[in-house]
Amino acid sequence: MAPWGLPKAWRRVLYKFNGLEKESKSSLVPLIEKLKPDKIIVTVLDTSVQEKFNNYEHLCENVKKYYKEFCKNELDYEMNEESIIVAPGVGTFKVKGQKVRFEGQATDFYYFLIFELAKRLVNVVEQDGLTVYLDLTHGMNFMSTLMYRALYDILGAMAYAHKNITLNVYNAEPYTGDVDKLCIHQIEFRRILPRLSSRILGEYDGKAWLLKGYSSEGGETMRFKKEETAELNAFLSAIVNGFPLALYTFFPQKEEVRKRLEDAYECWRRHIECRDENGEIHVRRGLRFEEDFMRCVRLWVAAETFGIGRKEEVYLDELQKQSERLFWREGAKRGLISRTLEEIKERAENVGEEWESLREVFSRSGKRVGNFSPSNFLAHAGLEYNVTEIRTEQDRLKLRYSQGMRNDVVKACCSALLRLGSETRGSDNKYPTI
């Protein structure tokens, strides 16, 4: 993967990398030859357009064509269209002598790219893991920082289900015009650890907003409803706090989440206008991505890679197995879940085939059980005695949440998530936070 600026000023130079010497106008060529990647993704800006255009789709087609021709003619490399991502930029440039003004926020690049990269990466991980090489040699201003951030955020969500994900970052020495050799340096090697933000979705009105802006278009395209957002938060909390039964109970419908993200993405694209205003072309983005768009992308990536689905009733040994798989690096979570499940097994020897609460089971064994509270829910890995029911099926213990206390479970899950508070509400600073 690599962010690229405009290659007009790139010159041929001898690149040196791990014993290989290769003359080229780009570090991409020696890296491909030495690393032999299975997939190549180059991210460029829409501001790189070199030809006049009729609309935004035409603009992006022109940009892809320009970079494909550059790769073929200057690098002797055939780049397919799927390997080039045209991302949104900002600034004023000249195209065939005419000023073109790109209007929006620089961070649109990050939100756009995190979804584009997620779609390309979510299904490529194999049993032995994933190795990502990121070359920052040709990135310009904000591109390198935000691309690294987007990639790191996606891989962190994937790392719960996949142990061997690594990120290798490269950068060639700067070209000054009077050098004949440039070394490509590895500037980072990182084994990616599981990582999701515990920031709650829909903090201010209970709805996870994907888009905001000046358009009158709204509805389901731009947000998740309160009920949907609450269950997404319960699923998020189950991951970051280690609630195995809640993980299954509130596991999202992956196809529906992706469709909602796709709809928001397409809505954002439809509201990019290209207008001639007094001889100057304005490429104006009428909508902006909200931070919850990024968080929902990461939740979707986690759901896609977990390899499980939504279930209201789950065998106890299945909860144990999946907890060991998903929380393999988090000893505190894994230990709490394991101790809680072991205690349930010890006290549930005589549980029959009818559902009964853990409160009843534990009371029969002589343990005093208090009333439901969110703090007890957290202290027992989401398997609080008042809300959790148990029965025996085919000589295996099975657990579920009481239907009558489902809302209590959702609220308890949400209570364990992070809220930043009112200091960021209404702020014009739309920098993505964790």
N, C-alpha and C positions, 0 to 999 in steps of 0.2 A: 504494500500500500504506500501511496505517496501523494502529498499535496503538491500541485504544480502551479507556478505563476505563468506569465506569458513568456514563451521560449525564444522570442525574437533575438535577444542579446546573448543567448547561450553559444558558447564556442567549443570547438573540438579540443579535447585535452586528454592526456593519458591518465586514466584512473587506475589506482592500485588498491586491490582488495584481497586479502587473505591469499597472497601468492599469485593472484591473477593480475595481469596488466592488460587493459583494454582501452583503446582510443574511442571516444564517443563524445557527443554533445550532452549526454545525460548519464548520471550515475545509475539510472534504471538498467541500462544495458549490462554492465558488469555484475550488478547484483542479481539479475535474472540468470545470467550465465553461471554464476557460482552457486547461488542458493537453490536454483531449479524449483521455484514455487509452483503449486498446482493452480493458483488463481492470482490474478493481478488486478488491482483496483487503483486507478489514478483519479484524484479529485481536482477539478479545476473550477474557476469562477465564471459566472455568466458575464462578468465585466470584461472577459477576454475576447468578446465577439469582435470579429474583424470585417464583417460584411453587414450591409444594411439588412433590416429584417422587418417583417410585417406584423408579427405578434411575438409573444414570449416563447411559444413552442418553436416557431421558426428560428428565433434567436438561439435556443438551445441546440437545435439541429445544426446550425452554422458553426457553433462552438465545437461540437463533437467532430464535425467534418474537418475543421481546422486541425485539431489535435491528432486525429487519425492520419491525416496527410503528413503532418510533421513526423509522426512516428515512422511512417512508411518511407518517406523521402530522406529524412535526416538521421534516423536511428536504424534504418533497415529492419524495422520490426512491425509486424502487422498487429495493430491493436483493434480488438473487436469493440463494438459499440457498448456492450454490457460492461466492459472494463473501465469506461469513462463516466464519472459522475459530474454533472454540471450543477454546482451549488451556488446559492445566492451571495452576491457581493454588494459592496457599497462604494460610492464615489462617482466622480465625473470623468469621462474619458471621451476621446475623439474616435469616431468610426467613419472612415472615408471623408474626413474633414468636417463632420457634423458632431456637435456635442451631444453626449448621451449621459444622462444623470440617472444613477441607480439609487433608489430611495427605499429605505427600510432600516433595520437594525443589524449591526454586524453579527449579533448572536443568532440571527436567523440561520446563519451558516451552521451553527452547532445543532440546532433543533432539526433542521432539514437533514443533516448528515447522520445524526444518530439513528434515524429511522432507515435511511438508505443503507447504511452499513449493517444495521440489524437484520434487514431482509436478506442481505447477501451472506451473512455469517451464521445465522441461527441454525441452518441445517447442514453446515459443512463439517462440523466436529465429528471425528471418527472415534473408535474405541480407544486408540492410543493418544487422543488429544488433538491439540491444535497449536501450531506455531505461527505467529504473525510477525512479519518483518515490516517495520515502518521506516521509510526513508524520508527524512525532513530536509534533504539537500536543497530542493527547489521550491520549498514552501515560502510564501510571502506573508508578511505582517501577521494578522490574526489567524491565518489558516493553520499553521503548524500547531499552535497552542490548542485551538478548538478541536482539531482533528484528533490529536493525542487524547484529549479529554473525552471525546465521544467514543473513541475506540476502547479506552480504559473502562468507561462506564458499562459498555456492552459486555466486554469480556468478564467483568466482575460479576454480572448477573449470570453468565454462562458457567462460571467456575463452581457454583454449588453442585452441579450435576457432573462436571468433568474435572478430573484432578489435574490433568497435564495440559494446561494452557499457558503458553509463554509468549511474552512480547519482547522483541528485539528491535532496538531503535538505532538507526544509522544516520550519519551526516558526513558529507565530504568536506574537506578543507575548503575555505573560501577561494573563489577564483578572482584573481587580481589583475589578470591580463598579461602578466610578465612571468608566469610560471608554466612549466611544461608537464608537471605531474601533480596530481591531487590524490591524497590517500583518503579512502572511505573508512571512517572510524565507527566502531560500535560504541555508542554513548550510553546505552542502557540495556541490561538484560534483566527481565523481571518475570518471576513465576507469579501468575495472577491468582490472587486469593479471592474467595467468595465475598461479594460486596454489593449491598443494596442500601440506599438511603432509608432511614427510618422516618423521614418526613411524611406527615400525613397528607393524603390527597384531599382536595376540596376543603382546605382549612377554614375558609371564611364564610362559605355559604353551603357547605356540605356537598357541593358538586365539583367533580374533577373537570375543570375547563381545559380544553385542548387548544382552542383558538380564541382570540379576542381581536377587536378592531372596529373599524368604522362602518363595516357592511351591515345591512339589515338582516342578512342571512344568519340563521341561528339553528335552534332546535338540537336534534340529536347529533348532528354533524360536529357541533362545537363543544359538546360536553357529555359527561355521563350523568345520569339522574342520581338523586340522593341515595336511593336504594342500591343502585349499581356501585356507586362510589363507596358506600359503607362496606359492601362485600369485598371490593378490591382492597380496601384498607385492612379488612380482617385477614385476607390472604397475605398481604404484605407483612402484617404483624406476625402472622404464623411463621414466616420465613425468618425475619430479623430477630424474633424473640424466642423461637423454638417451640411452637405449639403444633404438634404433629397431627392431631385430630382436626384442628381448625384448618390446617393446610389442605386436607382432603375435602372437608365440608364446604369450604369457600373457594375451592380451586376454580378459576375463571374458565369460561368457554373460550378457548384460544382463538377459534375462528371468528367469533363475534368481536373480541378485543382488537384483533388485527383489522377486521373490516371497519371498525370505528376509527382506528388510526388512519387507515387508507382513505376513508371518506374525508376526514379532517385534512389530510395531506392534499387530496385533490381539490377540496374547497379552497385551501390556501393558494394553490396554483391558479385556480380560476379567477382569483381576485388580484392577479398581477396584471396591471394595465400598462400598455405602451402607447404613449400619447405624444403628439407633436405640439409643443407649447411655445409659440413665438420662435420657431426654427430650432428649438432644442428638444430632443427626445427625452421623455421622462419614463423610466421603467419603475413603476410605483407598486409596492406590495401593500395591498389594502388590509390584510389581516396579519396578525403576528401569532406565533406559537406561544403558548403559556408553559410555565415550568411543569405543570402536571402532564403535558404531552410527553415530555422526556421521561417522567417517572412511569407513565403507563407503557411506554416503549420498553423500558427495562423490566417491568412486571411481565409483559408479554414474552420477552426473551426468556425470562426465568421459567415461565409456564411451558413454553415450547421445548425447553431442554430438560425439564425434570423427568419426563418419561412416565408420568402418572396422569390420572384424571380425577374428576370430581366424584366423590362418593360420600353418601350420608352415613353409611355404616362401614366400619373398617375393623378387620381383625387386629387384635393386640400385637401379635407377632409381626404383622405387616407394618404397624406403626414403628415398632422397634427397628426393623430392617431399613425402612426408608429414613429414619432419623440418623442411623449410623452412616447411611450413604450421603445424605444431603448436608449433615452437620459434621462431617468427618474431620474438619480442622478446628472445630469449636468445642473444646473439651467441656466447658461449663454447661453449655446447652445440652450436649450429648449426655453428660453425667446426670443432670437434673431429670431429663426425660427417662433415662434408664432406671433411675431410682424410683421414680413415680410409677412406671409400668411394673417394676418388680413388686412394689408394695401392693398394687392392684391384684397381681397374680396371686400373691400370698394370701390375700384376704377374700379372694373370690373362688375358693375351692368348691363351694356348694351352690354356686349360681346355676339356676335352671335355664330353660329355654325361653322364658318370658322376660321382657325388658323390666329392669328395676334400676333405681338410681344407685350410684355409688354410696350415697349417703346412707341408704338402707343397708347395703352390704357391709359397710364399715361399722355402722351402729350395731349390727348383729355380732360382729367380732369384738365388740367392746370398746371401739374407738369413739371418742366424743367428736362430733362434727358440728361446727358452727353454721351460721347462715351464709348465703352467698355474698361474696365481695370481690371486686376486681383484683384486689391485692392477693387474695387467696388463689384466684384464677392464675395470676402470674407466677405465684410461688409453686404451683403444681403443674407447670408446663401446659397450661390450658386444659387440664383434666380435673377441674374442680369438682368436688363430690356432688354438689347440688345440681349442677347442669349436665353432668355426664351419666349416661345410662349404660348398662352392661347386660349381656346374656350369653349363654353358651350355644354355639352352633357347630355341629359336627366335631365335637370335642375341642373346639377352639373358642376362646373368649372374643367377643365382638363388642365394640364400643360405638356410641353415637351421642350426639347432643340432644337433650330434651327439646322437642318441638315447641313446647310452651315457654322455654327460656332461651330461645334462639337469639332474640334481640339483646338479652343480657350478655350472651357470648360475644356478639358483634361489638357491643359497647365496651366490654372488657378488653377485647383485642385492640380497639381503637385507642383506649386509654393508655396503652403502652407505646404509642407512637409519638414522635417529636412534633411539637408545634413551635413555630418561630415567633408567633405573636403579631401584634398590630404594628410593630415598628417597620415592617416591610410592606404593609398593605397600602395600595394606592401609589406606591413608589414608581417613578419613571425609570428607575434603574432596573432593566430587565436582564441582568446578568444571571445565568443559570446557577443555582445553588445546589448543594448536594442533597 
